[in-house]
């Protein structure tokens, strides 16, 4: 499958590309070139319709990995959050459907919820409630994806990711009996690969390294995508 990675030079993309490229032909669309220089790369902005038209041409599916600025307390950060998590996403989905793409994966975040570590999430139907800028705009992004299914029939799976981390780092920091929500690069990539195959309208999934499911129940991901976190702390 030919897969467009929008925001494919960012931190999360860099973590998962080594796994994704084993199964799919990748094209990166980003302001900056990817670490892996063997990949096809198109430079551009997510809010540029002309650049997006070129990026989606000939692609079978897309993964939206862009996160925006992390300087959330400045006006520039606010502008970036809406450009990347809302406006740019809508522009890309519109461009994708015009090019005939019917399969998309949106890298959302469990940050769509407030007080993440203070409650139990029994399923994905709990309404998002974050008011801080990043989580709120990620939540708006999910609604753009839901609308892409309703308006254009584009199958879109939103993955609510939790702290994607190199597996080696995860293993060095995770202890048995201590709950973690961080997720290894390998587990995040396997969720993306599964999401590329699922055609079920719009769906949201919790994706976490919480292998004991003490904070979040990931039964839906297992039921619909055959996905569960595989990483376990060393004994």
C-alpha positions as CSV (number, residue, x, y, z in Angstrom):
1,X,0.0,0.0,0.0
2,X,1.2,3.5,-0.8
3,X,0.8,5.5,2.4
4,X,1.2,9.3,2.9
5,X,2.7,10.3,6.3
6,X,1.6,13.9,7.0
7,X,3.9,15.3,9.5
8,X,6.2,12.4,8.7
9,X,9.4,14.1,10.0
10,X,8.2,14.6,13.6
11,X,9.1,12.7,16.7
12,X,6.3,10.1,16.6
13,X,6.8,9.5,12.9
14,X,10.5,9.0,13.4
15,X,9.7,6.3,16.0
16,X,7.3,4.3,13.9
17,X,8.8,4.6,10.3
18,X,11.2,1.7,10.7
19,X,8.3,-0.6,11.3
20,X,5.8,0.9,8.8
21,X,8.3,0.9,5.9
22,X,8.6,-2.9,6.2
23,X,5.1,-3.3,5.0
24,X,4.2,-0.2,3.0
25,X,5.6,2.3,0.5
26,X,5.9,5.6,2.3
27,X,5.8,9.2,1.3
28,X,6.6,11.9,3.8
29,X,4.9,15.4,3.6
30,X,6.4,17.8,6.1
31,X,8.2,21.2,6.4
32,X,11.4,19.3,7.2
33,X,13.0,16.2,5.7
34,X,12.7,12.9,7.6
35,X,15.5,11.3,9.5
36,X,15.3,8.4,7.1
37,X,16.5,9.9,3.8
38,X,15.6,6.8,1.8
39,X,12.0,7.8,1.9
40,X,10.2,9.8,-0.7
41,X,9.9,13.4,0.7
42,X,7.7,16.3,-0.4
43,X,8.2,19.6,1.5
44,X,5.2,21.7,2.3
45,X,2.7,23.1,4.7
46,X,-0.4,21.4,5.9
47,X,-2.5,24.5,5.1
48,X,-1.3,24.7,1.5
49,X,-3.9,23.2,-0.9
50,X,-1.5,23.0,-3.8
51,X,1.2,21.2,-1.8
52,X,-1.5,18.8,-0.4
53,X,-2.8,18.0,-3.9
54,X,0.7,16.9,-4.9
55,X,1.2,15.0,-1.6
56,X,-2.0,12.8,-1.9
57,X,-1.6,12.1,-5.6
58,X,-1.2,8.3,-6.2
59,X,-1.6,7.4,-2.5
60,X,-3.8,4.7,-1.2
61,X,-4.1,5.8,2.4
62,X,-2.7,8.4,4.9
63,X,-1.5,8.6,8.4
64,X,-1.8,12.1,10.1
65,X,1.1,12.4,12.5
66,X,1.4,16.2,12.8
67,X,1.3,17.6,16.3
68,X,2.1,21.3,16.0
69,X,4.1,23.6,18.2
70,X,4.6,22.6,21.9
71,X,4.7,26.3,23.0
72,X,1.1,26.2,23.9
73,X,1.1,29.3,26.2
74,X,2.0,31.8,23.4
75,X,-0.2,33.2,20.6
76,X,2.1,31.5,18.2
77,X,1.4,28.2,19.9
78,X,-2.3,28.8,19.7
79,X,-2.0,29.6,16.0
80,X,0.0,26.4,15.4
81,X,-2.3,24.2,17.3
82,X,-5.4,25.2,15.3
83,X,-3.4,25.2,12.0
84,X,-2.1,21.7,12.6
85,X,-4.8,19.9,14.6
86,X,-7.8,21.5,13.0
87,X,-7.3,23.5,9.8
88,X,-4.5,21.5,8.3
89,X,-6.2,18.2,9.1
90,X,-9.4,19.4,7.4
91,X,-7.5,20.6,4.3
92,X,-5.7,17.2,4.0
93,X,-8.9,15.1,4.4
94,X,-10.6,17.2,1.8
95,X,-7.6,16.9,-0.6
96,X,-7.4,13.1,0.1
97,X,-11.0,12.5,-0.7
98,X,-10.7,14.5,-4.0
99,X,-7.8,12.1,-4.9
100,X,-9.9,9.0,-4.1
101,X,-8.3,8.1,-0.8
102,X,-10.8,6.3,1.4
103,X,-8.6,5.1,4.3
104,X,-7.0,7.4,7.0
105,X,-5.4,7.0,10.4
106,X,-5.4,10.0,12.7
107,X,-2.9,10.2,15.5
108,X,-4.9,11.6,18.3
109,X,-4.1,11.6,22.0
110,X,-5.5,10.5,25.3
111,X,-4.9,14.2,26.1
112,X,-8.5,14.7,24.8
113,X,-9.3,13.8,28.4
114,X,-8.7,15.8,31.5
115,X,-7.2,14.2,34.7
116,X,-6.0,11.3,32.7
117,X,-4.3,9.4,35.5
118,X,-7.0,10.1,38.1
119,X,-9.8,7.9,36.7
120,X,-10.6,4.6,34.8
121,X,-11.6,4.6,31.2
122,X,-13.8,1.7,30.6
123,X,-14.4,2.5,26.9
124,X,-13.9,5.1,24.1
125,X,-17.5,6.4,24.4
126,X,-16.5,8.6,27.4
127,X,-16.9,12.1,26.0
128,X,-13.6,14.0,25.7
129,X,-13.5,16.9,28.2
130,X,-10.1,18.5,28.0
131,X,-10.0,22.3,28.1
132,X,-6.2,22.8,27.6
133,X,-5.2,23.8,24.1
134,X,-3.4,20.6,22.9
135,X,-6.0,18.1,24.1
136,X,-8.9,20.3,23.0
137,X,-7.6,20.8,19.5
138,X,-6.9,17.0,19.2
139,X,-10.5,16.4,20.2
140,X,-11.6,18.9,17.5
141,X,-9.4,16.9,15.1
142,X,-11.3,13.7,15.9
143,X,-14.6,15.5,15.0
144,X,-13.1,16.5,11.7
145,X,-12.3,12.8,11.1
146,X,-15.8,11.8,12.1
147,X,-17.2,14.4,9.6
148,X,-14.9,13.0,6.9
149,X,-16.6,9.7,7.2
150,X,-20.1,11.2,7.3
151,X,-19.5,13.6,4.4
152,X,-17.1,11.7,2.2
153,X,-17.3,8.1,3.3
154,X,-13.7,8.1,4.3
155,X,-12.9,5.3,6.8
156,X,-10.9,7.0,9.6
157,X,-9.4,5.4,12.7
158,X,-8.4,7.9,15.4
159,X,-5.7,6.4,17.7
160,X,-5.6,8.1,21.1
161,X,-1.9,7.6,21.7
162,X,-0.1,7.7,25.1
163,X,3.5,8.8,25.2
164,X,5.1,6.9,22.3
165,X,8.6,5.8,23.5
166,X,11.6,3.9,22.3
167,X,11.2,0.3,23.4
168,X,14.6,0.4,25.0
169,X,13.7,3.4,27.1
170,X,10.3,1.9,28.0
171,X,12.0,-1.2,29.2
172,X,14.5,0.7,31.3
173,X,11.8,2.8,32.9
174,X,8.9,0.4,33.4
175,X,8.7,-1.8,36.5
176,X,6.4,-4.6,37.3
177,X,3.6,-3.5,39.6
178,X,3.9,0.1,38.6
179,X,1.2,1.3,36.2
180,X,2.4,2.9,33.0
181,X,0.6,4.4,30.1
182,X,3.7,5.1,27.9
183,X,3.7,3.0,24.7
184,X,6.6,1.5,22.9
185,X,7.4,2.5,19.3
186,X,6.8,-1.1,18.2
187,X,3.3,-1.2,19.8
188,X,2.4,2.2,18.4
189,X,3.5,1.1,14.9
190,X,1.5,-2.1,15.1
191,X,-1.6,-0.2,16.1
192,X,-1.1,2.1,13.0
193,X,-0.6,-0.9,10.7
194,X,-3.8,-2.5,12.1
195,X,-5.7,0.8,11.7
196,X,-4.7,1.0,8.1
197,X,-6.6,-2.2,7.4
198,X,-9.8,-1.5,9.4
199,X,-12.7,-0.2,7.3
200,X,-15.4,0.6,9.8
201,X,-16.4,4.2,9.3
202,X,-15.0,6.5,12.0
203,X,-13.6,4.8,15.1
204,X,-11.6,6.0,18.1
205,X,-9.2,3.7,20.0
206,X,-7.3,4.0,23.2
207,X,-3.7,2.9,22.5
208,X,-1.5,2.6,25.5
209,X,1.3,0.5,27.1
210,X,-1.0,0.0,30.1
211,X,-0.8,-3.8,29.6
212,X,-2.6,-4.6,32.8
213,X,-5.4,-2.2,31.7
214,X,-5.5,-0.5,35.2
215,X,-6.2,2.9,33.7
216,X,-7.8,2.2,30.4
217,X,-9.7,-0.8,28.9
218,X,-8.5,-1.5,25.4
219,X,-11.0,-4.2,24.6
220,X,-12.3,-2.3,21.6
221,X,-8.8,-2.2,19.9
222,X,-8.4,-5.9,20.5
223,X,-11.9,-6.7,19.3
224,X,-11.9,-4.6,16.1
225,X,-8.2,-4.5,15.2
226,X,-6.7,-7.5,16.9
227,X,-4.4,-5.1,18.8
228,X,-3.0,-5.3,22.3
229,X,0.2,-3.9,23.7
230,X,2.9,-6.5,23.6
231,X,5.7,-4.9,25.7
232,X,6.2,-6.2,29.2
233,X,8.7,-5.0,31.8
234,X,11.7,-7.2,32.5
235,X,11.4,-9.7,35.3
